[in-house]
Amino acid sequence: MKTAVLASLFGSAAAFAPASTANPGRAATSHAAKSEAVPFLPDPVNCQGYVGNRGFDPLGISDYFPVDYLREAELKHGRMAQMAWLGYIAVDLGLRFPGYTEEMAGATSATAHDPAVAAGALGNAFVWIGIVEMTSWIGVSQMLQGSGREPGDFGLGKKFLDGKSDKAIADMKEKEITHCRLAMLAFSGVVTQSVLFDKAFPYF
């Protein structure tokens, strides 16, 4: 379980890597400019023009990887973290689906790993996650080849943006990336606290 906690923490940190590609069409700033988030470091020029950019790239990852790909990863991790946080809490508040084994039914989110392995649930999850990842990679690959697809865009919910101004759409995207970043921190925190204190929700 300690390994799982560490993996959650490092996964969240990696997902926070700035999101944008070295796209010549993006607005460029001078290397002399300082980062808004980390004022003693240079502003990461490849991140300019992306919604939610705060100049946070202390490791300079955006200098080595396409920032569209990094933003795709950030959105994916953030969306999953939002669902994971909700699911983690729901299980510890007693939510169960019919058909669980006795061991699974009595497990908490923090102790569910071993019973889930024994019941074969994680094997099924691995297969379905693999299918989703392979399918989604088609869109990501096309994006990296210049298709014009925006990072994280799978065409879901876009009808809610119909008729909205560019400013309103940018505001919605800002809210999403903000919630994604918060969720990654929140999930790391809830896993850590539930393991360290070994108590049910609210884990203290």
Salt bridges, closest charged atoms under 4 A:
ASP68 OD1 - ARG26 NH2 3.91
GLU72 OE1 - ARG149 NH1 2.84
GLU74 OE1 - ARG71 NE 3.26
GLU74 OE2 - ARG181 NE 2.69
ASP114 OD1 - HIS113 ND1 2.98
GLU133 OE1 - LYS76 NZ 3.01
GLU150 OE1 - LYS173 NZ 2.63
ASP153 OD2 - LYS158 NZ 3.08
ASP171 OD2 - LYS175 NZ 3.40
GLU174 OE2 - ARG54 NH2 2.49
GLU176 OE2 - ARG79 NE 2.79
